[in-house]
């Protein structure tokens, strides 16, 4: 059951002066026993990107490096030696597989109707902490004409040079996922993202990674509010193979438990703001510039190496797309009648985007 709040207006979510509280990855040291060796850390992240035609690439990164990815809780202490990528039913078979890390080609152990499996050649060519492996492959071109819902390329990894070997690694990111219209992806801490609309093909939904920043001085009091009240994990939506927009708006809906949200369990759902980024277009970079909350315009900012327009989204009642179309609290109610379950309350924020604009952060 849901309690529907009014859509955002200029009266909802008044700017709050608050101390900056940015989410940061926390390095947690494993407890140790005197004389015992420290516990080994085995963590990786994986992401999906689209290439030419029906080509896809899964990038596997061993946690570590000069800059620890925010999804990782600590750097891995061993190398990563084997990777398995499950192929969703509608995207089989995968062909033309290549796996390369730092110029070294990994052995293609198996590429069949169900999975891609690759291992590092020899014992000294494993993926060290901070290094990445790019696994590129082709799927049938017809896959994107018939795909539906959520399609995970579920990825596993091991420290051994063997599939399902010793030292299994824990994936700290969401699984690499393609979303056709109406699909839902679940990210960290119970946060979900649902993409709906009228388009062919698929979009790629990724939790974490590079994100825009709406907390600078140019955003004023709204920036202070956003720094405290925002999505727990940033979300990026990008075109997938076969993506063809049609006339209807697309809607990307975020839901996350209020109990784990920035700002705390007693926050009001209307206080949360969406910092949105869309890449600047060529040859006219201003074509994607949008109206922001308060009547301003998006500002130029580089996000993940891409020059983008960034700003806090206004209500759709106050501005054209992109904009926030609805925002309310879904209350936890496990039984047909009260009592309510406050710990199950979820913030629901829907962003309306132009047909050809699948980007959101």
C-alpha positions in Angstrom: 0.0 0.0 0.0 1.3 3.5 -0.8 0.7 6.8 0.8 0.8 9.2 -2.1 2.2 12.7 -1.5 1.5 15.6 -3.8 3.9 15.9 -6.7 6.8 18.2 -6.2 6.1 21.9 -6.3 7.8 25.1 -5.3 6.3 24.6 -1.8 7.6 21.0 -1.3 11.1 20.3 -0.1 12.1 23.7 1.1 15.8 24.3 0.9 17.6 23.2 4.1 20.9 24.5 5.4 22.7 21.4 6.4 26.3 20.3 6.9 27.8 18.4 3.9 27.5 14.7 4.4 28.9 12.9 1.4 28.7 9.2 1.2 32.2 7.7 1.3 33.5 4.2 1.1 34.6 3.0 4.5 37.8 0.9 4.8 37.0 -1.7 7.4 39.9 -3.6 8.9 39.3 -7.3 9.6 39.8 -8.2 13.2 42.9 -10.3 13.8 44.0 -12.7 16.4 47.5 -12.3 17.8 49.8 -14.6 15.8 47.2 -15.4 13.2 47.5 -14.2 9.6 45.2 -11.4 8.6 42.0 -12.3 6.7 42.3 -12.2 2.9 40.1 -9.8 1.0 38.7 -11.0 -2.3 36.4 -8.4 -4.0 35.6 -7.3 -7.6 33.2 -5.2 -9.5 31.8 -5.7 -13.0 30.1 -3.4 -15.5 28.5 -3.7 -19.0 29.0 -1.5 -22.0 27.9 -1.6 -25.7 30.1 -1.6 -28.7 29.4 -1.6 -32.4 26.5 -3.7 -33.8 25.5 -6.4 -31.3 28.8 -6.3 -29.4 28.9 -6.2 -25.6 31.8 -5.9 -23.1 31.8 -6.9 -19.5 34.6 -5.2 -17.6 35.8 -7.0 -14.5 37.9 -5.0 -12.0 39.8 -6.5 -9.0 39.2 -4.1 -6.1 42.2 -1.9 -5.3 44.5 0.5 -7.0 45.4 4.1 -6.3 41.7 5.0 -6.0 39.5 2.3 -4.5 36.2 2.1 -6.4 33.4 3.3 -4.1 31.6 0.0 -4.3 34.5 -1.9 -2.8 34.9 -1.9 1.0 38.6 -2.7 0.9 41.4 -3.6 -1.6 41.7 -7.2 -2.5 44.8 -8.9 -1.1 45.2 -11.6 -3.9 45.1 -11.7 -7.7 42.0 -12.8 -9.6 42.5 -15.8 -12.0 39.2 -16.9 -13.5 35.9 -15.3 -14.6 32.6 -16.8 -15.6 29.8 -14.8 -17.3 26.4 -16.3 -17.6 24.5 -15.5 -20.8 20.8 -14.7 -20.4 18.5 -17.1 -22.4 17.5 -14.5 -25.0 21.1 -13.5 -25.8 22.5 -16.9 -26.6 24.8 -18.0 -28.1 27.7 -15.6 -27.4 30.3 -15.6 -30.2 33.6 -14.0 -31.0 34.8 -13.9 -27.4 38.0 -12.1 -26.5 39.4 -11.4 -23.0 42.3 -9.0 -22.6 44.0 -7.5 -19.5 46.9 -5.1 -19.8 47.7 -6.4 -23.3 47.6 -10.1 -22.2 45.0 -12.4 -23.7 43.2 -14.7 -21.3 42.4 -18.3 -22.3 38.9 -18.8 -23.7 38.1 -22.0 -21.8 34.5 -22.2 -22.9 31.9 -20.2 -24.8 28.7 -22.1 -25.1 25.0 -21.5 -25.0 25.0 -20.8 -21.2 28.3 -19.0 -20.2 31.6 -17.5 -21.1 34.5 -18.8 -19.1 38.1 -17.4 -19.2 41.2 -17.9 -17.1 44.5 -16.0 -16.7 47.3 -17.7 -18.6 50.0 -19.0 -16.2 50.3 -18.2 -12.6 51.8 -14.7 -13.0 49.2 -13.1 -15.2 46.3 -12.8 -12.8 44.3 -9.7 -12.4 46.1 -7.7 -9.6 44.2 -5.3 -7.3 43.2 -2.3 -9.3 43.5 -4.0 -12.7 40.7 -4.7 -15.2 39.8 -7.5 -17.6 37.7 -6.7 -20.7 35.6 -9.6 -22.0 34.1 -8.7 -25.4 31.6 -10.8 -27.3 28.8 -10.7 -29.8 25.2 -11.7 -29.2 22.6 -12.4 -32.0 21.3 -9.2 -33.5 17.7 -10.5 -33.1 18.2 -10.5 -29.3 17.3 -6.8 -29.0 14.2 -7.0 -31.1 12.6 -9.6 -28.8 14.1 -8.9 -25.4 11.9 -8.1 -22.4 12.5 -7.0 -18.8 15.7 -7.4 -16.9 18.6 -9.4 -18.4 21.6 -10.1 -16.1 25.0 -11.2 -17.4 25.7 -12.7 -14.0 29.5 -12.7 -13.4 31.5 -14.8 -10.9 35.3 -14.8 -10.2 37.9 -16.9 -8.4 41.5 -16.4 -7.3 42.5 -19.8 -8.7 43.3 -20.3 -12.4 40.2 -22.5 -12.6 36.4 -22.0 -13.0 34.6 -22.7 -9.7 38.1 -23.1 -8.2 39.4 -21.9 -4.8 39.2 -18.4 -3.4 35.9 -17.3 -4.7 35.6 -13.5 -5.0 32.6 -11.4 -3.9 31.0 -9.1 -6.4 30.5 -5.6 -4.8 28.7 -4.0 -7.7 25.3 -4.8 -9.2 25.5 -7.5 -11.8 26.0 -6.3 -15.4 22.5 -5.8 -16.7 20.6 -4.9 -19.8 17.1 -3.5 -19.3 14.3 -3.7 -21.9 11.2 -1.6 -21.4 9.7 -2.3 -17.9 12.8 -4.0 -16.4 13.9 -3.5 -12.8 17.5 -3.7 -11.5 18.4 -4.2 -7.8 21.5 -2.5 -6.6 23.2 -2.1 -3.2 21.2 -1.7 0.0 17.9 -2.7 -1.6 17.8 0.3 -4.0 16.0 -0.5 -7.3 15.8 1.2 -10.7 12.9 0.5 -13.1 13.1 1.8 -16.7 9.8 2.0 -18.7 8.8 3.7 -21.9 8.4 3.2 -25.6 11.7 2.1 -27.1 13.2 -0.8 -29.0 16.3 -2.6 -27.8 17.8 -2.1 -24.4 19.5 0.3 -22.1 22.3 -0.4 -19.7 21.7 0.3 -16.0 24.7 0.7 -13.7 24.8 1.4 -10.0 27.8 3.3 -8.7 30.7 4.7 -10.7 31.3 8.3 -11.7 28.5 10.6 -10.6 27.6 14.3 -11.0 28.0 16.7 -8.0 25.3 19.2 -7.2 26.8 20.2 -3.9 28.9 23.2 -5.1 28.4 26.8 -4.2 26.6 27.5 -7.5 23.7 25.3 -6.3 23.3 27.3 -3.1 20.9 26.1 -0.4 19.6 23.4 -2.8 23.1 22.1 -3.0 23.3 21.9 0.8 20.0 20.0 0.8 21.1 17.6 -2.0 24.3 16.7 -0.1 22.2 15.3 2.7 19.1 14.0 0.9 20.0 12.1 -2.3 19.9 8.5 -3.7 22.1 6.2 -1.6 23.8 5.0 -4.8 24.1 6.9 -8.1 22.6 5.3 -11.1 23.7 5.7 -14.8 21.5 4.8 -17.7 23.1 4.5 -21.1 22.0 3.2 -24.6 22.4 -0.5 -25.2 22.7 -2.3 -28.6 19.6 -1.9 -30.7 18.3 1.1 -28.7 15.8 3.0 -30.8 13.6 5.6 -29.1 10.0 6.3 -30.1 7.6 9.1 -29.3 6.7 8.5 -25.7 8.6 9.8 -22.7 10.8 7.3 -20.8 10.5 7.1 -17.1 13.3 5.9 -14.7 12.0 5.1 -11.2 14.3 4.9 -8.2 13.1 3.3 -4.9 15.2 2.9 -1.8 14.5 2.1 1.9 14.2 5.1 4.0 15.9 3.2 6.9 19.2 3.1 4.9 18.9 6.4 3.0 21.1 9.4 3.5 19.4 11.8 6.0 18.2 9.0 8.2 15.0 7.1 8.8 13.1 10.1 10.1 13.6 12.2 6.9 10.6 13.3 4.8 10.5 11.7 1.3 9.9 15.1 -0.3 13.3 16.4 0.9 15.2 14.2 -1.5 16.6 15.9 -4.6 17.9 14.4 -7.9 21.2 15.5 -9.4 20.9 14.8 -13.1 23.6 14.6 -15.8 23.3 14.4 -19.6 26.2 14.4 -22.0 26.6 17.5 -24.1 25.7 16.9 -27.7 27.6 17.6 -30.9 27.6 19.8 -32.9 25.3 21.9 -30.6 26.2 21.3 -27.0 23.4 23.5 -25.7 20.6 21.3 -27.2 20.6 19.0 -24.1 20.8 21.9 -21.5 17.8 21.7 -19.2 15.9 23.8 -16.7 16.8 23.1 -13.1 14.9 23.4 -9.8 14.4 27.1 -8.9 14.3 28.2 -12.6 18.0 28.1 -13.4 19.9 26.2 -16.1 22.1 23.2 -15.9 25.9 23.9 -15.6 28.8 22.3 -17.4 30.6 19.6 -15.5 32.8 16.7 -16.4 31.3 13.3 -15.2 33.5 10.2 -15.7 35.5 12.1 -18.3 32.5 13.2 -20.3 31.5 16.9 -20.5 27.9 17.0 -19.4 25.1 19.3 -18.3 24.4 18.9 -14.6 21.7 20.2 -12.3 19.1 19.5 -9.7 15.9 18.4 -11.4 12.7 20.5 -11.1 9.2 19.1 -10.8 7.5 18.3 -14.1 4.8 20.8 -13.0 7.5 23.5 -13.2 9.8 22.5 -16.1 10.0 20.5 -19.2 11.8 17.2 -19.4 14.0 16.0 -17.8 12.1 16.5 -14.6 10.8 14.7 -11.5 7.3 13.4 -12.4 6.3 11.9 -9.0 7.8 11.6 -5.5 6.2 9.9 -2.5 6.7 7.5 0.4 5.6 3.8 0.0 4.8 2.6 3.5 5.6 -0.9 4.7 2.4 -2.8 5.4 2.9 -6.6 5.6 -0.7 -7.2 6.7 -4.0 -6.1 5.2 -4.4 -3.6 8.0 -2.1 -1.5 10.3 0.2 -1.5 12.2 2.6 -0.1 9.7 6.3 -1.1 9.5 8.4 2.1 9.4 11.6 0.1 8.6 10.1 -1.0 5.3 9.2 2.5 4.1 10.6 3.3 0.7 11.2 6.6 -1.1 9.9 6.5 -4.6 11.2 9.1 -7.2 10.4 8.9 -10.9 12.3 10.9 -13.5 10.8 11.7 -16.8 13.2 11.8 -19.8 12.9 12.7 -23.4 12.6 9.7 -25.8 16.1 9.9 -27.0 17.7 10.7 -23.7 18.4 7.5 -21.7 20.9 9.1 -19.4 20.4 9.6 -15.7 22.8 9.9 -12.8 
